[in-house]
């Protein structure tokens, strides 16, 4: 018997996960405004989120033009690059303004977590092929 993790499935679309994370970023703006928090924290998270979505789009297009081995390498490099880039930016901001970095990190983490959760649900929610 094959486990659910070992059964290949078609790659689901990215629209729902990206829309979910965009919703979190959008919902965070009124929260920041109503709570009286520095809007720069929200802006940091929004810029990081948009930049990482752009990098993801670029890597997806690049991956499509390569073979399976090259595609896997691009995917691995992309995941590491995106993670390291976000961490470097947040650490650099934290050196000068820890509260700003914390607000940006928490907001970005919430958006990323919802995006990841929706992506996993859409992947494991489709029948194995």
KOLTOR-436686 format. One record per residue (C-alpha): residue number from 1; x, y negated, z negated. Coordinates in steps of 0.05 Angstrom, whole numbers, plus 32768, in hexadecimal, padded with zeros to 4 digits. Example, Ala and Ser with C-alpha at 12.3 -4.5 7.8 and 13.67 -1.06 7.14 Angstrom:
REM residues 2
R,num,x,y,z
R,1,80F6,805A,7F64;
R,2,8111,8015,7F71;
//
This chain:
REM residues 129
R,num,x,y,z
R,1,8000,8000,8000;
R,2,801C,7FBC,8014;
R,3,8019,7F84,7FE2;
R,4,7FF8,7F42,7FF1;
R,5,803C,7F20,7FF1;
R,6,8059,7F4F,8025;
R,7,8020,7F4C,8057;
R,8,802F,7F1C,8091;
R,9,7FFB,7EE7,809F;
R,10,7FF5,7EB1,80D4;
R,11,8011,7E6D,80BF;
R,12,7FD6,7E42,80AA;
R,13,7FCD,7DFA,80BE;
R,14,7FEC,7DC2,8094;
R,15,7FB1,7D92,8098;
R,16,7F8E,7DA6,8057;
R,17,7FCC,7DA9,802B;
R,18,7FE6,7D66,8046;
R,19,7FA1,7D46,803F;
R,20,7F9D,7D5F,7FF7;
R,21,7FE0,7D41,7FE5;
R,22,7FCE,7D00,8008;
R,23,7F8E,7CFF,7FDE;
R,24,7FB8,7D04,7F9F;
R,25,7FE5,7CCB,7FB5;
R,26,7FA9,7CA1,7FC8;
R,27,7F85,7CB1,7F87;
R,28,7FC3,7C9E,7F5F;
R,29,7FC0,7C56,7F77;
R,30,7F80,7C43,7F53;
R,31,7F99,7C69,7F15;
R,32,7FD9,7C3F,7F15;
R,33,7FB1,7BFF,7F20;
R,34,7F7D,7C0E,7EE9;
R,35,7FB2,7C25,7EB7;
R,36,7FDD,7BE8,7EC3;
R,37,8019,7C11,7ED6;
R,38,804F,7BF6,7F04;
R,39,8037,7BFE,7F4C;
R,40,807F,7C0B,7F60;
R,41,807B,7C51,7F41;
R,42,8040,7C61,7F6E;
R,43,8064,7C43,7FAA;
R,44,80A2,7C6D,7F9C;
R,45,8078,7CAC,7F9C;
R,46,8052,7C97,7FDA;
R,47,8092,7C87,8001;
R,48,80B2,7CC9,7FEC;
R,49,8074,7CEF,7FFF;
R,50,806F,7CCD,8043;
R,51,80B9,7CD7,8051;
R,52,80B7,7D21,803F;
R,53,8079,7D2B,806A;
R,54,809E,7D0A,80A4;
R,55,80DB,7D37,8099;
R,56,80AD,7D73,8096;
R,57,808C,7D60,80D8;
R,58,80D0,7D57,80F9;
R,59,80E8,7D9A,80DF;
R,60,80A8,7DBC,80F6;
R,61,80B2,7DA2,813D;
R,62,80FB,7DB6,813C;
R,63,80EB,7DFB,8121;
R,64,80BA,7E08,815A;
R,65,80F1,7E01,818E;
R,66,8121,7E33,816E;
R,67,8122,7E7F,8169;
R,68,810D,7EA4,812A;
R,69,8152,7EA2,810A;
R,70,815C,7E59,811A;
R,71,8116,7E4A,8102;
R,72,8124,7E6B,80BF;
R,73,8164,7E43,80B7;
R,74,8140,7E02,80C6;
R,75,8109,7E13,8094;
R,76,813C,7E23,805E;
R,77,8165,7DE4,806C;
R,78,8126,7DBA,806E;
R,79,810D,7DD2,802A;
R,80,8151,7DC6,800A;
R,81,815A,7D82,802B;
R,82,8115,7D6A,8016;
R,83,811F,7D80,7FCE;
R,84,8164,7D63,7FC7;
R,85,814F,7D22,7FE8;
R,86,8115,7D17,7FB8;
R,87,8141,7D27,7F7D;
R,88,8179,7CF9,7F93;
R,89,8149,7CBF,7F9D;
R,90,8127,7CCB,7F5A;
R,91,8169,7CD0,7F35;
R,92,8183,7C91,7F57;
R,93,8143,7C6C,7F42;
R,94,8147,7C89,7EFC;
R,95,818C,7C6B,7EF2;
R,96,8170,7C25,7EF9;
R,97,8127,7C2E,7EE2;
R,98,8115,7C70,7EBF;
R,99,80CB,7C5E,7EB7;
R,100,80C4,7C50,7F01;
R,101,80E6,7C92,7F13;
R,102,80BA,7CB8,7EE2;
R,103,807A,7C9A,7EFF;
R,104,8091,7CAA,7F46;
R,105,80A7,7CF0,7F34;
R,106,8067,7D02,7F11;
R,107,803B,7CE7,7F49;
R,108,8065,7D09,7F7E;
R,109,8065,7D4A,7F57;
R,110,8019,7D4A,7F51;
R,111,8011,7D3F,7F9B;
R,112,8045,7D74,7FAD;
R,113,8026,7DA6,7F7D;
R,114,7FE1,7D9E,7F9B;
R,115,7FFE,7DA3,7FE1;
R,116,8024,7DE3,7FCF;
R,117,7FE7,7E01,7FAE;
R,118,7FBA,7DF2,7FE9;
R,119,7FEE,7E0E,8019;
R,120,7FF3,7E4F,7FF1;
R,121,7FA7,7E54,7FED;
R,122,7FA0,7E4B,8038;
R,123,7FD8,7E7D,8046;
R,124,7FC0,7EB4,8017;
R,125,7F77,7EA3,8026;
R,126,7F7D,7EB8,806F;
R,127,7F76,7F01,8081;
R,128,7FB7,7F27,808D;
R,129,7FC7,7F31,80D6;
//
